[in-house]
Amino acid sequence: MMACNPDDENNAELSKSDLLTGGSSKDWYEAESSYDESDEFEECRIGGEMRADNTFTFSADGTIEHDNGTITSYSAPDDNGGCSDLINYIGEWEFLENETKFSWLIKHATGNPDEESGLEPEIWNLVSLTEDELILGTEFNGVEETITFRVK
């Protein structure tokens, strides 16, 4: 007889959409990223101060809202590099290829629905999804990169 984890049973009953959205909408934050290790500016890393207040709200209707919190930027002391929060935006998400891929499209800046971004969707591998953690992966310059989101 095998021991059973009640959390596993609950997750087995939920669809991937329900895990992501909680059935209506759910707030997530960027917790960590494998490519952060190469970012020389600690302030610009996913776990850095600038991104700590960012929220990604995934809704069951396929929309995503990204709120950067306080819009901030960081410039290196010698003006050689840096980073800044992007605009707050509204987009669309969907699962693809039997829910093994995740598509994410920035549609327009929040409050400007008539000004479409013209961007193409980003397609990520769905590495893992539980009720409180989402891990996406992609290959960039021949290296597998991952980004981890956690429930806010």
N, C-alpha and C positions, 0 to 999 in steps of 0.2 A: 504494500500500500504506500502510495506516494503522499508526502505532505503537500498541502496546498496553501499558497499565499492568497488570502482574501483579496488583496489588491490586484493580483493577476486575474482573478475571476471577474472583478469589476471592469478592468481594462479590456478583457476579452469581449465583454458585452457592448462596449462603446465603439462606435465607428471612429475612424480616424478624424472625420470632420467634428464629431462630438468631443474627442480628445483635444482638438485644437481650439474649438470655439466654446466649449462648455454647453453646447446646445443652442446658444444665442450669440454671445460675444465674450471674449476672454482677453485679458491684458497680459502681455509678455514683455520681458526685457532681454537684451543681449547680455549673456552672462560671461561668455568667453569665446575665444576664437583662436584657432591654430596659427593664423597669420599674424596675430598680435605680437608674437615673439620677434618678428622682424621689424616692427615699427619702433624706430629709435626714440620717438616722442611718447613717453609714458602717458601724457595727457590725452593723446589721440587713441589710445588703445580702448578696446571694447569695455574693459573694466575700469577705465579711467574716469576722472571727475566729469569731463565734458559729456559723456554718454550715460552717466548714472541715472539721469532723470528721463531718459527716453522711454517711450511706451509704444508697443506695437499691439493694436487691438485687431484681432482676427474675428470676423463675424460669420455666422452660418450662411448668410446670403452671398458669400464669396468676396466680400469687401475687406480691405485692410486699411486701417488708419494709423499713420505713423506720426506721433507727437514727440518732438524733440525736447519738450519741456522748455527750459530757458535756452534760447539760441545763443550759443557761445562760439568762440574761436580761439585758437592758440597759434601764435607765431613763434618760431624759434628765435632765440636772442639775436642771431645774425641774419634774420629774415631769410634763412635758407631752409624753407619747408614749414610745415605746420598743418593744421587741419581746422575744420569748422563743421558745425552741425549743418546738415542739409535743410532744406525747407520741410515744413510739415506737409504731409501729402496723403492723398487718398489713392488707393489702388485696388487691385483684384488679385486673388489667389485661387489656385485650384490644384487638386491632385491629378497626376497624369500617370499613364502606363501602369494600370492596376495598382495605383496608389504607392508606387515606388519612387516617383518623381514629384517635385513640388514646384509649381510655377508661381512667380511673383511679378506683378506688373505695376509700376508707378503710373497712374493715369494723369493726375494733375495735382497742383499745389492745393492745399486745403483752402477753401473759399474761392477758388478760381476754376470752376468746372468747365468753363468755356475755353480754357487754355490747356488743351491736351499736351502731354509731355512729348509724345512722338517716340517714346522709348519702346524697345522690344522687351518681351518678358524675359526674366532671368529664370533659368531652369536649374534646379538643384536636385541632388539625390536625397531622398528621405532616408537618413541613416537610422533615426530612432524617433519615436513619438510616444510619450506617456501623458498622463494627466497634468504633469508638472514640468516636463522637459521636452524640448524639440531640438533635434540635432540635424542640421542640413550639411551636405558636403558637395564639393565641386572640385574639378581639376583646374588648376590655374598654373600656367607655365610648367606643366608636367608634374606638378606636386598636388597631392590631395589636400584640400583645405576644408576645415569644418568650422561651423559657427553654432554655438549652443545658446538657445533661448530658454528661460525659465519663467514660470508664472510669477507675476508681480503680486 
